Amino acid sequence: MNMEKQIACCGLNCAACDAQIATVSNNDELRNQTAEKWRAHFSPDITPEMINCTGCMESGAKFSHCNNCEIRNCVLSKEYQTCAVCDQMESCEILSRILQYVPEALENLRSLN
């Protein structure tokens, strides 16, 4: 299956993110499931109402973390589209926090060059 990709600043694929899928399809069941899963992994404060995001660099809603994301803020401050164009991508301490959990994000970024 060749899934469309929408690469975020950090290399995550927004098109594969349950928050974006739930938002685009207005799927409340997926919002509930995503909130439950993310509560267990990230924060007990996540509610289904918070599961709204159109994607890191797209206009529209952002999941609360995405609005405050250090990587996204860095990319925006440098007026880049993603970390892929940054000469510090491979050694960036901020980006490495994501890559340790989602190593394929680096491959997504490399594929953009």
PyMOL CGO cylinders between C-alpha atoms (Angstrom):
from pymol import cmd
from pymol.cgo import CYLINDER

trace = [
    CYLINDER, 0.00, 0.00, 0.00, 1.52, 3.32, -1.08, 0.3, 1, 1, 1, 1, 1, 1,
    CYLINDER, 1.52, 3.32, -1.08, 0.28, 5.80, 1.49, 0.3, 1, 1, 1, 1, 1, 1,
    CYLINDER, 0.28, 5.80, 1.49, 0.46, 9.50, 0.75, 0.3, 1, 1, 1, 1, 1, 1,
    CYLINDER, 0.46, 9.50, 0.75, 3.11, 11.24, 2.82, 0.3, 1, 1, 1, 1, 1, 1,
    CYLINDER, 3.11, 11.24, 2.82, 2.86, 14.65, 4.43, 0.3, 1, 1, 1, 1, 1, 1,
    CYLINDER, 2.86, 14.65, 4.43, 6.23, 15.15, 6.09, 0.3, 1, 1, 1, 1, 1, 1,
    CYLINDER, 6.23, 15.15, 6.09, 6.28, 17.29, 9.21, 0.3, 1, 1, 1, 1, 1, 1,
    CYLINDER, 6.28, 17.29, 9.21, 9.20, 19.51, 10.23, 0.3, 1, 1, 1, 1, 1, 1,
    CYLINDER, 9.20, 19.51, 10.23, 10.77, 16.63, 12.15, 0.3, 1, 1, 1, 1, 1, 1,
    CYLINDER, 10.77, 16.63, 12.15, 10.19, 13.95, 9.53, 0.3, 1, 1, 1, 1, 1, 1,
    CYLINDER, 10.19, 13.95, 9.53, 7.09, 12.37, 11.02, 0.3, 1, 1, 1, 1, 1, 1,
    CYLINDER, 7.09, 12.37, 11.02, 4.44, 11.54, 8.44, 0.3, 1, 1, 1, 1, 1, 1,
    CYLINDER, 4.44, 11.54, 8.44, 1.39, 13.63, 9.35, 0.3, 1, 1, 1, 1, 1, 1,
    CYLINDER, 1.39, 13.63, 9.35, -0.71, 11.69, 6.83, 0.3, 1, 1, 1, 1, 1, 1,
    CYLINDER, -0.71, 11.69, 6.83, -0.22, 8.57, 8.99, 0.3, 1, 1, 1, 1, 1, 1,
    CYLINDER, -0.22, 8.57, 8.99, -1.02, 10.34, 12.28, 0.3, 1, 1, 1, 1, 1, 1,
    CYLINDER, -1.02, 10.34, 12.28, -4.27, 9.32, 13.95, 0.3, 1, 1, 1, 1, 1, 1,
    CYLINDER, -4.27, 9.32, 13.95, -4.91, 12.91, 15.07, 0.3, 1, 1, 1, 1, 1, 1,
    CYLINDER, -4.91, 12.91, 15.07, -4.80, 14.18, 11.50, 0.3, 1, 1, 1, 1, 1, 1,
    CYLINDER, -4.80, 14.18, 11.50, -6.81, 11.25, 10.16, 0.3, 1, 1, 1, 1, 1, 1,
    CYLINDER, -6.81, 11.25, 10.16, -9.47, 11.83, 12.86, 0.3, 1, 1, 1, 1, 1, 1,
    CYLINDER, -9.47, 11.83, 12.86, -9.56, 15.55, 12.09, 0.3, 1, 1, 1, 1, 1, 1,
    CYLINDER, -9.56, 15.55, 12.09, -9.80, 15.23, 8.32, 0.3, 1, 1, 1, 1, 1, 1,
    CYLINDER, -9.80, 15.23, 8.32, -12.44, 12.49, 8.51, 0.3, 1, 1, 1, 1, 1, 1,
    CYLINDER, -12.44, 12.49, 8.51, -14.18, 14.02, 11.56, 0.3, 1, 1, 1, 1, 1, 1,
    CYLINDER, -14.18, 14.02, 11.56, -14.03, 10.61, 13.21, 0.3, 1, 1, 1, 1, 1, 1,
    CYLINDER, -14.03, 10.61, 13.21, -14.94, 10.89, 16.90, 0.3, 1, 1, 1, 1, 1, 1,
    CYLINDER, -14.94, 10.89, 16.90, -14.35, 7.17, 17.53, 0.3, 1, 1, 1, 1, 1, 1,
    CYLINDER, -14.35, 7.17, 17.53, -10.75, 7.54, 16.29, 0.3, 1, 1, 1, 1, 1, 1,
    CYLINDER, -10.75, 7.54, 16.29, -10.37, 10.70, 18.43, 0.3, 1, 1, 1, 1, 1, 1,
    CYLINDER, -10.37, 10.70, 18.43, -11.45, 8.69, 21.50, 0.3, 1, 1, 1, 1, 1, 1,
    CYLINDER, -11.45, 8.69, 21.50, -9.09, 5.81, 20.68, 0.3, 1, 1, 1, 1, 1, 1,
    CYLINDER, -9.09, 5.81, 20.68, -6.20, 8.17, 19.99, 0.3, 1, 1, 1, 1, 1, 1,
    CYLINDER, -6.20, 8.17, 19.99, -6.75, 10.12, 23.20, 0.3, 1, 1, 1, 1, 1, 1,
    CYLINDER, -6.75, 10.12, 23.20, -6.81, 6.87, 25.17, 0.3, 1, 1, 1, 1, 1, 1,
    CYLINDER, -6.81, 6.87, 25.17, -3.59, 5.64, 23.54, 0.3, 1, 1, 1, 1, 1, 1,
    CYLINDER, -3.59, 5.64, 23.54, -1.79, 8.99, 23.90, 0.3, 1, 1, 1, 1, 1, 1,
    CYLINDER, -1.79, 8.99, 23.90, -2.89, 9.33, 27.53, 0.3, 1, 1, 1, 1, 1, 1,
    CYLINDER, -2.89, 9.33, 27.53, -1.12, 6.05, 28.26, 0.3, 1, 1, 1, 1, 1, 1,
    CYLINDER, -1.12, 6.05, 28.26, 2.03, 7.04, 26.35, 0.3, 1, 1, 1, 1, 1, 1,
    CYLINDER, 2.03, 7.04, 26.35, 2.37, 10.80, 26.76, 0.3, 1, 1, 1, 1, 1, 1,
    CYLINDER, 2.37, 10.80, 26.76, 0.09, 12.57, 29.25, 0.3, 1, 1, 1, 1, 1, 1,
    CYLINDER, 0.09, 12.57, 29.25, -2.93, 11.68, 31.37, 0.3, 1, 1, 1, 1, 1, 1,
    CYLINDER, -2.93, 11.68, 31.37, -4.43, 15.08, 30.51, 0.3, 1, 1, 1, 1, 1, 1,
    CYLINDER, -4.43, 15.08, 30.51, -5.14, 14.33, 26.83, 0.3, 1, 1, 1, 1, 1, 1,
    CYLINDER, -5.14, 14.33, 26.83, -8.84, 14.39, 25.97, 0.3, 1, 1, 1, 1, 1, 1,
    CYLINDER, -8.84, 14.39, 25.97, -10.65, 13.42, 22.75, 0.3, 1, 1, 1, 1, 1, 1,
    CYLINDER, -10.65, 13.42, 22.75, -11.49, 17.11, 22.23, 0.3, 1, 1, 1, 1, 1, 1,
    CYLINDER, -11.49, 17.11, 22.23, -7.76, 17.82, 21.97, 0.3, 1, 1, 1, 1, 1, 1,
    CYLINDER, -7.76, 17.82, 21.97, -7.31, 15.37, 19.07, 0.3, 1, 1, 1, 1, 1, 1,
    CYLINDER, -7.31, 15.37, 19.07, -7.55, 17.87, 16.24, 0.3, 1, 1, 1, 1, 1, 1,
    CYLINDER, -7.55, 17.87, 16.24, -4.68, 18.55, 13.86, 0.3, 1, 1, 1, 1, 1, 1,
    CYLINDER, -4.68, 18.55, 13.86, -4.41, 19.23, 10.14, 0.3, 1, 1, 1, 1, 1, 1,
    CYLINDER, -4.41, 19.23, 10.14, -0.66, 18.71, 10.10, 0.3, 1, 1, 1, 1, 1, 1,
    CYLINDER, -0.66, 18.71, 10.10, 2.44, 20.43, 11.36, 0.3, 1, 1, 1, 1, 1, 1,
    CYLINDER, 2.44, 20.43, 11.36, 2.93, 22.87, 8.49, 0.3, 1, 1, 1, 1, 1, 1,
    CYLINDER, 2.93, 22.87, 8.49, -0.62, 23.01, 7.17, 0.3, 1, 1, 1, 1, 1, 1,
    CYLINDER, -0.62, 23.01, 7.17, -3.06, 25.77, 8.00, 0.3, 1, 1, 1, 1, 1, 1,
    CYLINDER, -3.06, 25.77, 8.00, -5.78, 24.82, 10.46, 0.3, 1, 1, 1, 1, 1, 1,
    CYLINDER, -5.78, 24.82, 10.46, -5.98, 23.10, 13.80, 0.3, 1, 1, 1, 1, 1, 1,
    CYLINDER, -5.98, 23.10, 13.80, -2.88, 21.85, 15.62, 0.3, 1, 1, 1, 1, 1, 1,
    CYLINDER, -2.88, 21.85, 15.62, -2.61, 19.34, 18.43, 0.3, 1, 1, 1, 1, 1, 1,
    CYLINDER, -2.61, 19.34, 18.43, -1.46, 21.28, 21.49, 0.3, 1, 1, 1, 1, 1, 1,
    CYLINDER, -1.46, 21.28, 21.49, 2.02, 19.76, 21.42, 0.3, 1, 1, 1, 1, 1, 1,
    CYLINDER, 2.02, 19.76, 21.42, 2.45, 20.67, 17.75, 0.3, 1, 1, 1, 1, 1, 1,
    CYLINDER, 2.45, 20.67, 17.75, 1.79, 24.35, 18.48, 0.3, 1, 1, 1, 1, 1, 1,
    CYLINDER, 1.79, 24.35, 18.48, 4.53, 24.32, 21.13, 0.3, 1, 1, 1, 1, 1, 1,
    CYLINDER, 4.53, 24.32, 21.13, 6.94, 21.91, 19.44, 0.3, 1, 1, 1, 1, 1, 1,
    CYLINDER, 6.94, 21.91, 19.44, 10.60, 22.95, 19.77, 0.3, 1, 1, 1, 1, 1, 1,
    CYLINDER, 10.60, 22.95, 19.77, 11.42, 21.40, 16.40, 0.3, 1, 1, 1, 1, 1, 1,
    CYLINDER, 11.42, 21.40, 16.40, 8.56, 23.17, 14.62, 0.3, 1, 1, 1, 1, 1, 1,
    CYLINDER, 8.56, 23.17, 14.62, 9.45, 26.48, 16.27, 0.3, 1, 1, 1, 1, 1, 1,
    CYLINDER, 9.45, 26.48, 16.27, 13.10, 26.09, 15.23, 0.3, 1, 1, 1, 1, 1, 1,
    CYLINDER, 13.10, 26.09, 15.23, 12.14, 25.29, 11.62, 0.3, 1, 1, 1, 1, 1, 1,
    CYLINDER, 12.14, 25.29, 11.62, 9.77, 28.26, 11.48, 0.3, 1, 1, 1, 1, 1, 1,
    CYLINDER, 9.77, 28.26, 11.48, 12.35, 30.61, 13.00, 0.3, 1, 1, 1, 1, 1, 1,
    CYLINDER, 12.35, 30.61, 13.00, 14.86, 29.60, 10.31, 0.3, 1, 1, 1, 1, 1, 1,
    CYLINDER, 14.86, 29.60, 10.31, 12.16, 29.90, 7.62, 0.3, 1, 1, 1, 1, 1, 1,
    CYLINDER, 12.16, 29.90, 7.62, 12.68, 26.27, 6.54, 0.3, 1, 1, 1, 1, 1, 1,
    CYLINDER, 12.68, 26.27, 6.54, 9.99, 23.83, 5.49, 0.3, 1, 1, 1, 1, 1, 1,
    CYLINDER, 9.99, 23.83, 5.49, 11.53, 20.90, 7.40, 0.3, 1, 1, 1, 1, 1, 1,
    CYLINDER, 11.53, 20.90, 7.40, 14.72, 19.91, 9.18, 0.3, 1, 1, 1, 1, 1, 1,
    CYLINDER, 14.72, 19.91, 9.18, 15.85, 18.31, 5.90, 0.3, 1, 1, 1, 1, 1, 1,
    CYLINDER, 15.85, 18.31, 5.90, 17.49, 21.53, 4.70, 0.3, 1, 1, 1, 1, 1, 1,
    CYLINDER, 17.49, 21.53, 4.70, 19.34, 22.17, 7.97, 0.3, 1, 1, 1, 1, 1, 1,
    CYLINDER, 19.34, 22.17, 7.97, 23.05, 21.34, 7.99, 0.3, 1, 1, 1, 1, 1, 1,
    CYLINDER, 23.05, 21.34, 7.99, 22.70, 20.27, 11.63, 0.3, 1, 1, 1, 1, 1, 1,
    CYLINDER, 22.70, 20.27, 11.63, 19.96, 17.69, 10.95, 0.3, 1, 1, 1, 1, 1, 1,
    CYLINDER, 19.96, 17.69, 10.95, 22.12, 14.61, 11.60, 0.3, 1, 1, 1, 1, 1, 1,
    CYLINDER, 22.12, 14.61, 11.60, 23.55, 15.94, 14.88, 0.3, 1, 1, 1, 1, 1, 1,
    CYLINDER, 23.55, 15.94, 14.88, 20.63, 18.00, 16.23, 0.3, 1, 1, 1, 1, 1, 1,
    CYLINDER, 20.63, 18.00, 16.23, 19.91, 17.29, 19.89, 0.3, 1, 1, 1, 1, 1, 1,
    CYLINDER, 19.91, 17.29, 19.89, 16.30, 18.52, 19.61, 0.3, 1, 1, 1, 1, 1, 1,
    CYLINDER, 16.30, 18.52, 19.61, 15.53, 16.38, 16.55, 0.3, 1, 1, 1, 1, 1, 1,
    CYLINDER, 15.53, 16.38, 16.55, 17.21, 13.33, 18.12, 0.3, 1, 1, 1, 1, 1, 1,
    CYLINDER, 17.21, 13.33, 18.12, 14.46, 13.25, 20.78, 0.3, 1, 1, 1, 1, 1, 1,
    CYLINDER, 14.46, 13.25, 20.78, 11.95, 12.27, 18.08, 0.3, 1, 1, 1, 1, 1, 1,
    CYLINDER, 11.95, 12.27, 18.08, 14.33, 10.08, 16.09, 0.3, 1, 1, 1, 1, 1, 1,
    CYLINDER, 14.33, 10.08, 16.09, 15.03, 7.80, 19.06, 0.3, 1, 1, 1, 1, 1, 1,
    CYLINDER, 15.03, 7.80, 19.06, 11.36, 6.77, 19.01, 0.3, 1, 1, 1, 1, 1, 1,
    CYLINDER, 11.36, 6.77, 19.01, 10.65, 7.08, 15.29, 0.3, 1, 1, 1, 1, 1, 1,
    CYLINDER, 10.65, 7.08, 15.29, 13.88, 6.42, 13.36, 0.3, 1, 1, 1, 1, 1, 1,
    CYLINDER, 13.88, 6.42, 13.36, 12.01, 6.35, 10.04, 0.3, 1, 1, 1, 1, 1, 1,
    CYLINDER, 12.01, 6.35, 10.04, 11.49, 10.11, 10.45, 0.3, 1, 1, 1, 1, 1, 1,
    CYLINDER, 11.49, 10.11, 10.45, 15.16, 10.59, 9.50, 0.3, 1, 1, 1, 1, 1, 1,
    CYLINDER, 15.16, 10.59, 9.50, 14.65, 8.54, 6.34, 0.3, 1, 1, 1, 1, 1, 1,
    CYLINDER, 14.65, 8.54, 6.34, 11.60, 10.68, 5.51, 0.3, 1, 1, 1, 1, 1, 1,
    CYLINDER, 11.60, 10.68, 5.51, 13.72, 13.83, 5.91, 0.3, 1, 1, 1, 1, 1, 1,
    CYLINDER, 13.72, 13.83, 5.91, 16.57, 12.39, 3.82, 0.3, 1, 1, 1, 1, 1, 1,
    CYLINDER, 16.57, 12.39, 3.82, 14.09, 11.50, 1.08, 0.3, 1, 1, 1, 1, 1, 1,
    CYLINDER, 14.09, 11.50, 1.08, 13.21, 15.19, 0.72, 0.3, 1, 1, 1, 1, 1, 1,
    CYLINDER, 13.21, 15.19, 0.72, 16.73, 16.12, -0.43, 0.3, 1, 1, 1, 1, 1, 1,
]
cmd.load_cgo(trace, "trace")
